[in-house]
Amino acid sequence: MAKAKQGQSTVQQVEALVRPVIEQMGLSLWDVRFEKEGPDWYLRVLIDPLDDQPLDMNQCEAASRAIDPIIEEADPIDQGYFLEVGSPGLGRRMNRPEHFARYMGQKIAARLIRPDEDGNRELSGILTGFEGQTVQIQDGDTLRQFELSATSFVKLCDDENLF
């Protein structure tokens, strides 16, 4: 199990350690995930260029080499894990206020945990607002709102890649 400083999860600790390094490299830290897949644990650090240019493998490799010794020295994780540094991808999951601010006016898709009052579990539309934890999208002539906590995911999408 991961060691945690008082009140901080493993993800929060790693994020605090790597964010300054990633930002000094001219990149943004999209997300940090600590996930178990089968018998293995993965520490995934998702990065994104600040200039909306494509992320290349050299940037991922440089970021990995820069943050690996910092994480190793701080030692916030007790068990073995694999470090992966990469892009959040085209269908990037959105879960932070800065994600919504950056992609205002773009098409997003959301899958609700439970159907809404109209029986819909899958929603898509143009992101028109985000305040507190409330997401607002324009779906044709319909303005829809939902709470981020009521979703299994919200992601950036295009017409061909909704869900």
GROMACS elastic network, one bead per residue, 0.5 to 0.9 nm:
[ bonds ]
;  ai    aj funct       b0    kb
    1    77     6  0.73678   500
    1    78     6  0.60582   500
    1    79     6  0.64785   500
    2     9     6  0.80536   500
    2    10     6  0.61348   500
    2    76     6  0.66262   500
    2    78     6  0.51693   500
    2    79     6  0.69647   500
    3     9     6  0.80193   500
    3    10     6  0.68231   500
    3    75     6  0.83976   500
    3    76     6  0.55429   500
    3    77     6  0.56774   500
    3    78     6  0.62053   500
    4     7     6  0.72934   500
    4     8     6  0.55969   500
    4     9     6  0.53972   500
    4    10     6  0.57513   500
    4    12     6  0.89173   500
    4    13     6  0.74659   500
    4    76     6  0.66900   500
    4    77     6  0.81743   500
    5     8     6  0.52935   500
    5     9     6  0.73206   500
    5    10     6  0.82911   500
    5    13     6  0.75889   500
    5    76     6  0.83050   500
    6     9     6  0.85154   500
    8    11     6  0.79471   500
    8    12     6  0.57452   500
    8    13     6  0.62928   500
    9    12     6  0.51372   500
    9    13     6  0.62781   500
    9    14     6  0.86671   500
   10    13     6  0.51482   500
   10    14     6  0.61677   500
   10    15     6  0.84821   500
   10    34     6  0.75842   500
   10    76     6  0.63268   500
   10    77     6  0.68454   500
   11    14     6  0.51925   500
   11    15     6  0.59790   500
   11    16     6  0.85805   500
   11    32     6  0.59980   500
   11    33     6  0.62654   500
   11    34     6  0.64134   500
   11    43     6  0.85096   500
   12    15     6  0.50529   500
   12    16     6  0.61830   500
   12    17     6  0.86626   500
   12    32     6  0.81176   500
   13    16     6  0.52209   500
   13    17     6  0.63146   500
   13    18     6  0.88060   500
   13    76     6  0.69326   500
   14    17     6  0.50328   500
   14    18     6  0.61112   500
   14    19     6  0.83191   500
   14    32     6  0.74814   500
   14    45     6  0.89411   500
   14    71     6  0.68812   500
   14    74     6  0.88882   500
   14    76     6  0.72694   500
   15    18     6  0.53526   500
   15    19     6  0.56675   500
   15    20     6  0.89936   500
   15    29     6  0.81622   500
   15    31     6  0.79906   500
   15    32     6  0.63406   500
   15    45     6  0.84387   500
   16    19     6  0.57169   500
   16    20     6  0.76202   500
   17    20     6  0.70728   500
   17    21     6  0.78523   500
   17    67     6  0.81039   500
   17    70     6  0.70509   500
   17    71     6  0.70027   500
   17    74     6  0.82204   500
   18    21     6  0.53545   500
   18    22     6  0.61159   500
   18    23     6  0.85841   500
   18    29     6  0.82716   500
   18    45     6  0.87232   500
   18    66     6  0.87519   500
   18    67     6  0.59537   500
   18    68     6  0.89869   500
   18    70     6  0.75643   500
   18    71     6  0.77441   500
   19    22     6  0.51990   500
   19    23     6  0.60512   500
   19    24     6  0.85310   500
   19    28     6  0.78063   500
   19    29     6  0.61277   500
   20    23     6  0.51747   500
   20    24     6  0.60706   500
   20    25     6  0.87031   500
   21    24     6  0.51152   500
   21    25     6  0.64576   500
   21    27     6  0.89584   500
   21    63     6  0.80185   500
   21    66     6  0.72169   500
   21    67     6  0.69699   500
   22    25     6  0.51981   500
   22    26     6  0.68809   500
   22    27     6  0.55363   500
   22    28     6  0.63663   500
   22    29     6  0.64615   500
   22    47     6  0.76891   500
   22    63     6  0.66218   500
   22    66     6  0.83422   500
   22    67     6  0.79860   500
   23    26     6  0.51791   500
   23    27     6  0.50447   500
   23    28     6  0.56457   500
   23    29     6  0.72824   500
   23    50     6  0.89607   500
   24    27     6  0.72760   500
   25    28     6  0.86296   500
   25    59     6  0.87184   500
   25    62     6  0.88449   500
   25    63     6  0.77016   500
   26    49     6  0.67546   500
   26    50     6  0.64878   500
   26    51     6  0.86744   500
   27    47     6  0.65072   500
   27    48     6  0.56075   500
   27    50     6  0.53723   500
   27    51     6  0.84655   500
   27    59     6  0.88879   500
   28    46     6  0.87146   500
   28    47     6  0.56576   500
   28    48     6  0.51659   500
   28    49     6  0.60230   500
   28    50     6  0.59339   500
   29    32     6  0.78492   500
   29    45     6  0.75338   500
   29    46     6  0.62400   500
   29    48     6  0.64650   500
   29    49     6  0.88801   500
   30    45     6  0.78314   500
   30    46     6  0.53068   500
   30    47     6  0.51610   500
   30    48     6  0.62940   500
   30    87     6  0.83383   500
   30    88     6  0.70583   500
   30    94     6  0.88438   500
   30    96     6  0.87266   500
   30    99     6  0.78856   500
   31    44     6  0.79868   500
   31    45     6  0.61272   500
   31    46     6  0.51239   500
   31    47     6  0.71519   500
   31    88     6  0.79502   500
   31    95     6  0.86950   500
   31    96     6  0.87390   500
   32    43     6  0.72648   500
   32    44     6  0.56284   500
   32    46     6  0.61681   500
   32    47     6  0.89477   500
   33    42     6  0.77505   500
   33    43     6  0.58064   500
   33    44     6  0.50225   500
   33    45     6  0.66093   500
   33    46     6  0.82357   500
   34    41     6  0.69835   500
   34    42     6  0.56471   500
   34    44     6  0.62758   500
   34    45     6  0.88497   500
   34    81     6  0.88970   500
   35    40     6  0.84291   500
   35    41     6  0.56096   500
   35    42     6  0.52488   500
   35    43     6  0.65999   500
   35    44     6  0.78491   500
   36    39     6  0.70288   500
   36    40     6  0.56878   500
   36    42     6  0.62262   500
   36    43     6  0.89763   500
   36    81     6  0.89967   500
   37    40     6  0.54016   500
   37    41     6  0.61741   500
   37    42     6  0.74615   500
   38    41     6  0.80839   500
   40    80     6  0.79344   500
   40    81     6  0.66086   500
   40    82     6  0.78182   500
   41    79     6  0.81612   500
   41    80     6  0.69871   500
   41    82     6  0.63904   500
   41    83     6  0.89387   500
   42    80     6  0.88337   500
   42    81     6  0.52664   500
   42    83     6  0.60140   500
   42    84     6  0.70333   500
   43    81     6  0.65498   500
   43    82     6  0.60176   500
   43    84     6  0.61507   500
   43    85     6  0.84253   500
   44    82     6  0.82330   500
   44    83     6  0.60609   500
   44    85     6  0.58860   500
   44    86     6  0.75958   500
   45    64     6  0.86516   500
   45    83     6  0.76955   500
   45    84     6  0.62197   500
   45    86     6  0.65312   500
   45    87     6  0.83892   500
   45    88     6  0.89671   500
   46    84     6  0.82469   500
   46    85     6  0.58508   500
   46    86     6  0.50812   500
   46    87     6  0.52213   500
   46    88     6  0.54823   500
   47    55     6  0.82340   500
   47    60     6  0.78539   500
   47    63     6  0.86314   500
   47    85     6  0.72197   500
   47    86     6  0.60543   500
   47    87     6  0.53713   500
   47    88     6  0.67979   500
   48    51     6  0.87340   500
   48    52     6  0.77934   500
   48    53     6  0.86168   500
   48    54     6  0.81564   500
   48    55     6  0.64666   500
   48    86     6  0.83149   500
   48    87     6  0.60896   500
   48    88     6  0.73056   500
   49    52     6  0.57829   500
   49    53     6  0.61951   500
   49    54     6  0.71337   500
   49    55     6  0.62085   500
   50    53     6  0.76918   500
   51    54     6  0.87870   500
   52    55     6  0.85929   500
   55    58     6  0.84524   500
   55    59     6  0.67102   500
   55    60     6  0.76109   500
   55    86     6  0.83100   500
   55    87     6  0.66972   500
   56    59     6  0.55191   500
   56    60     6  0.66385   500
   56    61     6  0.88736   500
   56    86     6  0.89304   500
   56    87     6  0.86956   500
   57    61     6  0.60597   500
   57    62     6  0.85193   500
   57    86     6  0.80496   500
   58    61     6  0.50582   500
   58    62     6  0.60472   500
   58    63     6  0.84955   500
   59    62     6  0.51038   500
   59    63     6  0.60620   500
   59    64     6  0.84874   500
   59    86     6  0.88438   500
   60    63     6  0.51455   500
   60    64     6  0.60591   500
   60    65     6  0.86155   500
   60    84     6  0.88918   500
   60    85     6  0.57205   500
   60    86     6  0.56999   500
   60    87     6  0.79753   500
   61    64     6  0.50511   500
   61    65     6  0.61695   500
   61    66     6  0.85614   500
   61    85     6  0.74854   500
   61    86     6  0.86943   500
   62    65     6  0.51826   500
   62    66     6  0.61430   500
   62    67     6  0.87370   500
   63    66     6  0.50376   500
   63    67     6  0.61361   500
   63    68     6  0.83745   500
   63    85     6  0.71862   500
   64    67     6  0.54185   500
   64    68     6  0.58040   500
   64    83     6  0.78917   500
   64    84     6  0.75375   500
   64    85     6  0.58473   500
   64    86     6  0.88691   500
   65    68     6  0.55996   500
   65    69     6  0.73788   500
   66    69     6  0.67948   500
   66    70     6  0.74625   500
   67    70     6  0.51945   500
   67    71     6  0.62234   500
   67    72     6  0.85813   500
   68    71     6  0.52946   500
   68    72     6  0.60935   500
   68    73     6  0.86194   500
   68    83     6  0.77890   500
   69    73     6  0.59909   500
   69    74     6  0.85714   500
   70    73     6  0.52336   500
   70    74     6  0.62687   500
   70    75     6  0.84571   500
   71    74     6  0.52503   500
   71    75     6  0.58857   500
   71    76     6  0.71472   500
   71    77     6  0.87163   500
   72    75     6  0.50140   500
   72    76     6  0.79723   500
   72    77     6  0.87670   500
   73    76     6  0.86842   500
   74    77     6  0.88073   500
   75    78     6  0.73357   500
   77    80     6  0.77173   500
   77    81     6  0.82983   500
   86    89     6  0.83971   500
   87    90     6  0.86478   500
   87    92     6  0.85038   500
   88    91     6  0.74414   500
   88    93     6  0.73116   500
   89    92     6  0.52234   500
   89    93     6  0.86888   500
   90   155     6  0.88727   500
   90   156     6  0.69626   500
   90   157     6  0.70225   500
   90   158     6  0.87993   500
   91   108     6  0.89152   500
   91   155     6  0.56901   500
   91   156     6  0.51091   500
   91   157     6  0.54433   500
   91   158     6  0.83986   500
   91   161     6  0.76769   500
   91   162     6  0.84159   500
   91   163     6  0.87589   500
   92   154     6  0.84611   500
   92   155     6  0.53436   500
   92   156     6  0.55615   500
   92   157     6  0.79462   500
   93    99     6  0.87326   500
   93   153     6  0.66616   500
   93   154     6  0.56835   500
   93   156     6  0.66273   500
   94    97     6  0.84082   500
   94    98     6  0.88713   500
   94    99     6  0.56392   500
   94   100     6  0.68912   500
   94   153     6  0.75030   500
   94   154     6  0.54408   500
   94   155     6  0.52400   500
   94   156     6  0.71409   500
   95    98     6  0.85811   500
   95    99     6  0.67830   500
   95   100     6  0.79418   500
   95   148     6  0.77412   500
   95   153     6  0.79676   500
   95   154     6  0.71471   500
   95   155     6  0.85016   500
   96    99     6  0.53272   500
   96   100     6  0.68653   500
   96   101     6  0.89567   500
   97   100     6  0.53157   500
   97   101     6  0.62577   500
   97   102     6  0.86863   500
   97   130     6  0.75303   500
   97   131     6  0.83122   500
   97   132     6  0.83143   500
   97   133     6  0.83631   500
   98   102     6  0.60112   500
   98   103     6  0.86236   500
   99   102     6  0.52779   500
   99   103     6  0.63688   500
   99   104     6  0.86690   500
  100   103     6  0.53298   500
  100   104     6  0.59667   500
  100   127     6  0.78193   500
  100   129     6  0.79909   500
  100   130     6  0.65253   500
  100   135     6  0.85033   500
  101   104     6  0.54963   500
  101   129     6  0.84419   500
  101   130     6  0.75595   500
  103   106     6  0.54530   500
  103   107     6  0.82961   500
  103   108     6  0.87716   500
  103   127     6  0.74102   500
  103   156     6  0.79978   500
  104   107     6  0.85491   500
  104   126     6  0.78737   500
  104   127     6  0.53356   500
  104   128     6  0.60343   500
  104   129     6  0.70338   500
  104   130     6  0.85037   500
  105   126     6  0.56413   500
  105   127     6  0.51171   500
  105   128     6  0.58370   500
  105   129     6  0.86148   500
  106   125     6  0.81572   500
  106   126     6  0.53311   500
  106   127     6  0.56787   500
  106   128     6  0.83060   500
  106   156     6  0.74867   500
  106   157     6  0.82466   500
  106   158     6  0.87614   500
  107   124     6  0.70690   500
  107   125     6  0.53429   500
  107   127     6  0.61051   500
  107   137     6  0.85461   500
  107   155     6  0.88139   500
  107   156     6  0.62513   500
  107   157     6  0.57766   500
  107   158     6  0.62598   500
  107   159     6  0.81923   500
  108   123     6  0.83973   500
  108   124     6  0.55943   500
  108   125     6  0.57430   500
  108   126     6  0.61844   500
  108   127     6  0.63617   500
  108   137     6  0.80822   500
  108   154     6  0.69120   500
  108   155     6  0.55426   500
  108   157     6  0.51438   500
  108   158     6  0.75189   500
  108   162     6  0.78377   500
  109   122     6  0.72660   500
  109   123     6  0.56505   500
  109   125     6  0.66796   500
  109   126     6  0.88077   500
  109   153     6  0.82357   500
  109   154     6  0.56744   500
  109   155     6  0.54450   500
  109   156     6  0.64307   500
  109   157     6  0.62659   500
  109   158     6  0.87440   500
  109   162     6  0.60086   500
  109   163     6  0.69844   500
  110   121     6  0.80529   500
  110   122     6  0.58132   500
  110   123     6  0.51837   500
  110   124     6  0.61900   500
  110   151     6  0.66593   500
  110   152     6  0.76711   500
  110   153     6  0.56842   500
  110   155     6  0.64324   500
  110   156     6  0.89679   500
  110   162     6  0.87809   500
  110   163     6  0.81898   500
  111   114     6  0.86842   500
  111   120     6  0.89052   500
  111   121     6  0.55720   500
  111   123     6  0.63929   500
  111   124     6  0.87842   500
  111   150     6  0.86999   500
  111   151     6  0.55658   500
  111   152     6  0.56887   500
  111   153     6  0.56113   500
  111   154     6  0.66178   500
  111   163     6  0.81999   500
  112   115     6  0.62893   500
  112   116     6  0.76236   500
  112   120     6  0.79332   500
  112   122     6  0.62638   500
  112   123     6  0.78295   500
  112   146     6  0.85499   500
  112   148     6  0.88530   500
  112   149     6  0.89664   500
  112   150     6  0.57669   500
  112   152     6  0.57972   500
  112   153     6  0.73965   500
  112   154     6  0.87711   500
  113   121     6  0.70230   500
  113   149     6  0.87775   500
  113   150     6  0.57062   500
  113   151     6  0.51316   500
  113   152     6  0.55202   500
  113   153     6  0.87175   500
  114   119     6  0.85608   500
  114   120     6  0.83003   500
  114   121     6  0.62739   500
  114   150     6  0.73387   500
  114   151     6  0.80485   500
  115   118     6  0.73476   500
  115   122     6  0.81701   500
  116   119     6  0.51806   500
  116   120     6  0.53755   500
  116   121     6  0.65161   500
  116   146     6  0.85638   500
  117   120     6  0.74987   500
  120   123     6  0.69876   500
  121   151     6  0.88619   500
  122   163     6  0.81639   500
  123   137     6  0.87437   500
  123   139     6  0.81551   500
  123   144     6  0.86294   500
  124   127     6  0.87981   500
  124   137     6  0.73937   500
  124   138     6  0.81894   500
  124   139     6  0.65000   500
  124   157     6  0.86035   500
  124   162     6  0.73957   500
  125   128     6  0.88215   500
  125   136     6  0.89938   500
  125   137     6  0.53378   500
  125   138     6  0.51715   500
  125   140     6  0.74273   500
  125   143     6  0.89261   500
  125   144     6  0.87150   500
  126   136     6  0.84191   500
  126   137     6  0.51519   500
  126   138     6  0.50601   500
  126   139     6  0.66179   500
  126   140     6  0.87519   500
  127   130     6  0.80204   500
  127   135     6  0.76186   500
  127   136     6  0.61161   500
  127   138     6  0.66056   500
  128   135     6  0.80526   500
  128   136     6  0.55540   500
  128   137     6  0.52129   500
  128   138     6  0.64974   500
  128   143     6  0.88872   500
  129   134     6  0.79296   500
  129   135     6  0.59180   500
  129   137     6  0.68286   500
  129   145     6  0.88600   500
  130   133     6  0.68784   500
  130   134     6  0.55548   500
  130   136     6  0.60892   500
  131   134     6  0.53650   500
  131   135     6  0.68919   500
  131   136     6  0.85779   500
  132   135     6  0.85009   500
  132   147     6  0.89595   500
  133   146     6  0.84249   500
  133   147     6  0.56119   500
  133   148     6  0.54441   500
  133   149     6  0.73608   500
  134   145     6  0.65962   500
  134   146     6  0.56625   500
  134   148     6  0.60899   500
  134   149     6  0.87831   500
  135   144     6  0.82313   500
  135   145     6  0.55509   500
  135   146     6  0.54405   500
  135   147     6  0.60563   500
  135   148     6  0.65041   500
  136   143     6  0.70893   500
  136   144     6  0.56842   500
  136   146     6  0.67161   500
  136   147     6  0.88792   500
  137   142     6  0.83617   500
  137   143     6  0.58924   500
  137   144     6  0.53464   500
  137   145     6  0.64872   500
  137   146     6  0.87930   500
  138   141     6  0.69900   500
  138   142     6  0.58513   500
  138   144     6  0.63056   500
  138   145     6  0.89480   500
  139   142     6  0.50691   500
  139   143     6  0.61428   500
  139   144     6  0.71352   500
  140   143     6  0.79308   500
  146   149     6  0.85402   500
  146   150     6  0.70350   500
  146   151     6  0.82068   500
  147   150     6  0.52844   500
  147   151     6  0.72195   500
  148   151     6  0.55557   500
  148   152     6  0.85194   500
  148   153     6  0.81648   500
  148   154     6  0.78595   500
  149   152     6  0.79229   500
  150   153     6  0.88825   500
  151   154     6  0.69102   500
  155   162     6  0.86357   500
  155   163     6  0.87123   500
  156   162     6  0.84404   500
  157   160     6  0.79755   500
  157   161     6  0.57736   500
  157   162     6  0.55329   500
  157   163     6  0.80576   500
  158   161     6  0.53207   500
  158   162     6  0.61984   500
  159   162     6  0.61727   500
  160   163     6  0.89883   500
